[in-house]
């Protein structure tokens, strides 16, 4: 048995296999090294540009979400819960409060 704790050992083997596969692929490539490196540089540059573009789009989406006047869902839910608790205790609540919820004698009764 090995001294290592479990997990994580397969990732190192994966990286080793990936590196060996890349080296063998470059050794047996049908093109010259300069052409292969040029293609690789172009693809990496395109990938970098795409990542920059997507990050910019994500930033715009997040900024647009922050600019809205509506409160976040959690705050709205907490506010509605507080209002419901207040109505249940009979502390006002306006026209939407049913009479049976506003009665103080029902506050301590268990709900079946």
C-alpha positions in Angstrom: 0.0 0.0 0.0 1.1 3.6 -0.5 1.6 6.2 2.1 -0.4 8.8 0.3 -3.9 9.7 1.4 -6.5 8.9 -1.2 -7.3 11.0 -4.3 -5.2 13.3 -6.4 -2.8 10.6 -7.5 -4.6 10.1 -10.9 -4.2 13.8 -11.8 -0.4 13.6 -11.8 -0.5 10.6 -14.0 -2.9 12.4 -16.3 -0.5 15.4 -16.6 2.5 13.1 -17.3 0.5 11.3 -20.0 -0.6 14.6 -21.5 3.0 15.9 -21.6 4.3 12.7 -23.2 1.5 12.7 -25.8 2.2 16.3 -26.7 5.9 15.6 -27.2 5.3 12.5 -29.4 2.8 14.5 -31.4 5.3 17.2 -32.1 8.0 14.7 -33.0 5.8 12.9 -35.6 4.1 16.1 -36.9 4.0 16.2 -40.7 5.1 19.9 -40.8 8.3 21.6 -39.8 8.7 23.0 -36.3 8.5 26.6 -37.4 5.1 26.1 -39.1 3.8 24.2 -36.1 4.9 26.8 -33.7 3.4 29.6 -35.8 0.0 27.7 -35.9 0.2 27.1 -32.2 0.9 30.8 -31.5 -2.0 31.9 -33.7 -4.4 29.5 -32.0 -3.2 30.6 -28.5 -3.6 34.3 -29.5 -7.1 33.6 -30.9 -8.0 31.8 -27.6 -6.6 34.7 -25.5 -8.7 37.2 -27.6 -11.8 35.1 -27.2 -11.2 34.8 -23.4 -10.8 38.6 -23.2 -14.0 39.2 -25.2 -16.0 36.8 -23.1 -14.7 38.3 -19.9 -15.7 41.8 -21.1 -19.2 40.5 -21.9 -19.5 38.9 -18.5 -18.4 42.2 -16.9 -21.1 44.1 -18.8 -23.7 41.6 -17.7 -22.7 41.9 -14.1 -22.7 45.7 -14.3 -26.1 45.7 -15.9 -27.4 43.4 -13.1 -26.0 45.8 -10.4 -27.7 48.8 -12.0 -31.2 47.5 -11.6 -33.4 49.2 -9.0 -34.9 45.9 -7.8 -33.3 44.5 -4.7 -31.6 41.2 -4.9 -33.8 38.1 -4.5 -32.5 37.3 -1.0 -33.3 40.8 0.3 -36.7 40.8 -1.3 -37.5 37.4 0.3 -36.3 38.5 3.7 -38.4 41.6 3.4 -41.5 39.6 2.5 -40.8 37.2 5.3 -40.6 40.0 7.8 -43.8 41.5 6.6 -45.6 38.1 6.8 -44.3 37.6 10.4 -45.5 41.1 11.3 -49.0 40.4 9.8 -49.1 37.0 11.7 -48.5 38.8 15.0 -51.2 41.3 14.2 -48.9 44.3 13.8 -50.7 46.0 10.9 -50.2 44.8 7.4 -52.8 46.8 5.5 -55.7 45.5 3.4 -54.0 42.2 2.5 -54.1 40.9 6.0 -56.9 38.5 6.7 -58.8 38.9 9.9 -57.9 35.3 11.1 -54.2 36.0 10.9 -54.4 39.3 12.7 -56.1 37.8 15.8 -53.7 37.8 18.7 -55.3 34.7 20.4 -54.3 32.5 17.4 -50.6 33.4 17.7 -49.8 30.7 20.3 -52.0 28.0 18.9 -50.2 25.1 17.2 -50.9 24.5 13.6 -51.9 21.0 12.7 
